[in-house]
Amino acid sequence: MDLRARLTEPHQADTVHESGSPAGAGYANYEAMDQAPGLAPMVLLVEDDRRMRKYLRTTLADQHLRVVETETGSEALAQAAAHNPDLFLLDFGLPDLDGIQVTAKLREWTAAPILMLSVRDEEHDKIAALDAGANDFLTKPFGTGELLARIRVWLRHTQRAAADSLSSVLDVGPLRIDFGRRLAFLGSREVRLTPTQYKLFATLMRNAGKVMTHEQILLAVWGPAYTRETQYLRVYMGKLRQKFEAEPARPRYFLTEPGVGYRLRIDS
């Protein structure tokens, strides 16, 4: 059904909530993405028009997608930090921050697809949205089929990228990480890591040779709610040094960049 037809239906008061498929419901519409029960993709819906928000929420839930909805840019940033969604449906015109500002903030820490929705059809608005980091731009009014097709495209793209990264093995000097099996090695010896230690190790391995700031690492490992918790980072870097360095007090690989952050040294 076309969006314009759906918006003529009576509507009830909306509430901000997370919706998902009922217990035992199938995931037929997303079987191609190999989603396990209980792990349907999550969409953060940001739309200040109540009738439009209700239409989009219902449409997404009908496809067995989990939905978190908000109506302002500031709420969107808070919900994004709390839920780390798989995809954003973001209205261009919001009552506080506009879609460009929200996109720029999100791109500081997440690569999840952002599909911008807008009544604006000017080329410069589309260019501004894409330059800010949006992946796609859909002009209102639009058909339900086109919206869902674009969502499927971006979710498939995200899943393929994740699968590619998980299937690889990366070596940095004697350090090795097997993303597919979530294993870490020093030479031929497997190094046992906790989930958080593994995530920190993986982040540093992917950025080997680069200076990473405290904030960049905290965003990647703990999320945007922890960007000031540098003590967390110091404790966990100490743990990695104990497990990988011959002399943890004089590290060879996990180097401190004073006043900035850390760098995983590429051993020449």
Phi and psi in degrees as a GROMACS rama.xvg file:
@    title "Ramachandran Plot"
@    xaxis  label "Phi"
@    yaxis  label "Psi"
@TYPE xy
-70.1453  150.829  ASP-2
-55.4637  -42.2882  LEU-3
-63.2194  -34.9483  ARG-4
-70.6181  -40.3181  ALA-5
-64.6617  -32.8895  ARG-6
-76.8018  -5.91803  LEU-7
-88.1507  -6.20351  THR-8
-75.4146  151.78  GLU-9
-59.7158  151.527  PRO-10
-133.609  158.076  HIS-11
-114.947  169.345  GLN-12
-62.1191  140.164  ALA-13
-97.8005  156.607  ASP-14
-131.38  149.792  THR-15
-75.7904  122.401  VAL-16
-157.227  170.062  HIS-17
-106.265  126.108  GLU-18
-115.905  149.864  SER-19
-149.408  -175.702  GLY-20
-76.0392  151.174  SER-21
-68.0832  161.348  PRO-22
-57.4097  132.558  ALA-23
84.1943  -5.25897  GLY-24
-68.1483  149.209  ALA-25
-85.4801  175.76  GLY-26
-124.376  42.9358  TYR-27
-55.9554  -40.3713  ALA-28
-70.2611  -15.0905  ASN-29
-126.344  24.6935  TYR-30
-61.4899  -32.3442  GLU-31
-63.6266  -18.6738  ALA-32
-97.8834  8.07824  MET-33
52.4574  43.5715  ASP-34
-82.1521  125.337  GLN-35
-75.6851  153.639  ALA-36
-54.919  136.87  PRO-37
85.0715  -7.06237  GLY-38
-121.744  33.1383  LEU-39
-61.0906  148.052  ALA-40
-57.6199  145.616  PRO-41
-104.911  132.871  MET-42
-113.612  130.152  VAL-43
-95.2307  114.315  LEU-44
-98.3715  120.21  LEU-45
-120.662  104.564  VAL-46
-154.241  125.77  GLU-47
-88.7561  -14.7669  ASP-48
-82.5046  119.141  ASP-49
-63.3578  -40.9539  ARG-50
-68.972  -42.2182  ARG-51
-63.3305  -41.4475  MET-52
-63.2067  -40.6142  ARG-53
-64.4492  -43.8028  LYS-54
-59.074  -47.5213  TYR-55
-66.9407  -42.2887  LEU-56
-58.3846  -47.4264  ARG-57
-63.7032  -42.5841  THR-58
-60.9236  -44.5697  THR-59
-68.9201  -43.7928  LEU-60
-63.6807  -34.228  ALA-61
-62.7953  -24.0513  ASP-62
-92.9702  11.7341  GLN-63
63.1418  32.1076  HIS-64
-93.9336  143.798  LEU-65
-78.8295  140.671  ARG-66
-129.572  129.223  VAL-67
-116.007  128.444  VAL-68
-122.204  145.205  GLU-69
-142.436  168.533  THR-70
-124.299  1.88553  GLU-71
-133.657  160.959  THR-72
-66.9166  -40.5172  GLY-73
-65.2932  -40.0657  SER-74
-63.9811  -38.0808  GLU-75
-60.4761  -43.7909  ALA-76
-64.7085  -38.9486  LEU-77
-66.9736  -44.3013  ALA-78
-67.9874  -35.0986  GLN-79
-62.1964  -42.9387  ALA-80
-65.0254  -36.0901  ALA-81
-76.5738  -35.5354  ALA-82
-110.621  -19.8716  HIS-83
47.993  63.4936  ASN-84
-67.9389  164.642  PRO-85
-84.2506  -21.7226  ASP-86
-157.774  148.03  LEU-87
-114.344  132.491  PHE-88
-107.474  109.92  LEU-89
-123.422  120.919  LEU-90
-73.877  141.074  ASP-91
-67.4937  -46.1105  PHE-92
-101.11  105.844  GLY-93
-116.306  159.626  LEU-94
-71.208  -19.3411  PRO-95
-115.396  -83.013  ASP-96
-86.5819  145.959  LEU-97
-87.4376  171.736  ASP-98
-60.6511  -31.867  GLY-99
-64.7294  -44.8792  ILE-100
-65.235  -41.9314  GLN-101
-63.8556  -43.1024  VAL-102
-60.0078  -45.6176  THR-103
-60.5677  -41.4222  ALA-104
-64.6553  -42.9364  LYS-105
-64.1892  -37.7879  LEU-106
-70.1292  -7.20179  ARG-107
-70.9046  -18.9493  GLU-108
-145.11  -14.8518  TRP-109
-126.803  145.477  THR-110
-105.916  8.91095  ALA-111
-59.7583  143.645  ALA-112
-59.6502  140.251  PRO-113
-119.639  117.854  ILE-114
-105.282  111.557  LEU-115
-86.1651  134.203  MET-116
-114.577  136.867  LEU-117
-161.223  149.335  SER-118
-79.1606  -14.0451  VAL-119
-75.6992  138.208  ARG-120
-123.784  8.69683  ASP-121
-73.243  142.954  GLU-122
-60.6868  -39.405  GLU-123
-65.9169  -30.7154  HIS-124
-68.1623  -41.8628  ASP-125
-64.0106  -43.0051  LYS-126
-63.1052  -42.9297  ILE-127
-61.6789  -41.6219  ALA-128
-64.8025  -44.6038  ALA-129
-68.4274  -39.2374  LEU-130
-65.9855  -30.3733  ASP-131
-73.7451  -17.6887  ALA-132
127.521  -0.536802  GLY-133
-66.8285  148.114  ALA-134
-91.7495  -24.6861  ASN-135
-154.894  161.449  ASP-136
-141.01  122.752  PHE-137
-123.077  124.826  LEU-138
-88.8798  133.07  THR-139
-80.3345  144.644  LYS-140
-79.773  151.515  PRO-141
-134.794  161.247  PHE-142
-83.5568  149.499  GLY-143
-59.5788  -41.1267  THR-144
-61.3525  -42.1837  GLY-145
-66.1938  -42.9851  GLU-146
-57.8014  -49.8819  LEU-147
-66.4171  -35.6808  LEU-148
-62.9493  -42.1361  ALA-149
-67.4135  -38.3293  ARG-150
-61.5026  -44.2322  ILE-151
-61.0963  -41.4936  ARG-152
-58.416  -48.4382  VAL-153
-71.871  -33.9184  TRP-154
-68.8503  -38.3673  LEU-155
-63.8682  -42.2643  ARG-156
-60.3075  -44.3599  HIS-157
-63.2048  -42.1034  THR-158
-68.1051  -38.481  GLN-159
-63.949  -42.0628  ARG-160
-62.3778  -40.5632  ALA-161
-65.8184  -41.0908  ALA-162
-64.6906  -40.0665  ALA-163
-62.661  -43.1385  ASP-164
-69.1295  -34.2696  SER-165
-74.1859  -20.5004  LEU-166
-88.0292  -1.38126  SER-167
-100.45  158.964  SER-168
-119.946  133.693  VAL-169
-122.247  131.857  LEU-170
-115.293  133.409  ASP-171
-130.716  99.3203  VAL-172
59.2132  -130.464  GLY-173
-82.5479  -3.3377  PRO-174
-87.477  138.402  LEU-175
-139.636  142.654  ARG-176
-130.06  133.224  ILE-177
-107.863  100.979  ASP-178
-66.4737  -35.3071  PHE-179
-64.0244  -40.8708  GLY-180
-100.127  -1.40453  ARG-181
54.424  51.7731  ARG-182
-121.855  149.64  LEU-183
-122.86  146.913  ALA-184
-138.484  149.2  PHE-185
-119.127  107.032  LEU-186
63.3563  -127.302  GLY-187
-94.5233  -1.5856  SER-188
-92.1848  127.65  ARG-189
-73.3938  137.029  GLU-190
-110.04  121.59  VAL-191
-77.5584  126.434  ARG-192
-126.78  147.233  LEU-193
-73.5367  165.94  THR-194
-55.421  -41.4336  PRO-195
-71.4663  -39.6311  THR-196
-61.7147  -40.0882  GLN-197
-62.9636  -43.3157  TYR-198
-63.5354  -40.9948  LYS-199
-65.3557  -44.3431  LEU-200
-60.6862  -43.8724  PHE-201
-63.4194  -41.0428  ALA-202
-62.0898  -44.6484  THR-203
-68.4161  -38.5644  LEU-204
-64.5756  -41.3523  MET-205
-65.4974  -23.1011  ARG-206
-116.525  30.0609  ASN-207
-55.6268  134.442  ALA-208
89.7072  -15.9702  GLY-209
-95.291  144.215  LYS-210
-79.4486  121.947  VAL-211
-109.63  131.343  MET-212
-72.6862  161.767  THR-213
-54.6199  -45.6723  HIS-214
-63.311  -41.7703  GLU-215
-60.6773  -43.7804  GLN-216
-69.1098  -44.0695  ILE-217
-62.4711  -39.2682  LEU-218
-60.4752  -46.8733  LEU-219
-68.4777  -35.9661  ALA-220
-96.1157  -44.9248  VAL-221
-107.739  -19.4497  TRP-222
100.541  169.772  GLY-223
-65.8461  -17.9174  PRO-224
-75.7425  -6.86403  ALA-225
-122.182  19.0851  TYR-226
-67.2568  -13.7592  THR-227
-100.843  -2.71568  ARG-228
-87.4807  64.7465  GLU-229
-65.6862  -23.2899  THR-230
-64.4153  -37.6123  GLN-231
-53.7473  -48.2916  TYR-232
-63.7889  -42.8502  LEU-233
-60.9116  -42.5759  ARG-234
-62.6765  -46.2514  VAL-235
-73.5728  -31.8758  TYR-236
-64.6039  -38.0989  MET-237
-60.3995  -40.2336  GLY-238
-63.7863  -43.4375  LYS-239
-62.9437  -40.9645  LEU-240
-63.5442  -39.1359  ARG-241
-62.5344  -31.8905  GLN-242
-89.4918  -25.04  LYS-243
-114.316  -24.9779  PHE-244
-93.3092  139.427  GLU-245
-66.4471  -36.8282  ALA-246
-127.33  91.224  GLU-247
-55.3776  -31.4296  PRO-248
-75.0501  -17.7546  ALA-249
-129.31  70.678  ARG-250
-64.411  144.568  PRO-251
-99.3045  -31.9232  ARG-252
-108.957  -48.6006  TYR-253
-91.5873  88.4319  PHE-254
-94.4729  143.312  LEU-255
-89.0448  131.854  THR-256
-103.698  100.36  GLU-257
-51.9991  129.013  PRO-258
75.2375  -1.28084  GLY-259
-122.139  -61.0225  VAL-260
172.204  -130.063  GLY-261
-139.528  161.525  TYR-262
-143.733  133.821  ARG-263
-88.8511  113.935  LEU-264
-71.0818  135.954  ARG-265
-89.9049  113.216  ILE-266
-74.4297  120.405  ASP-267
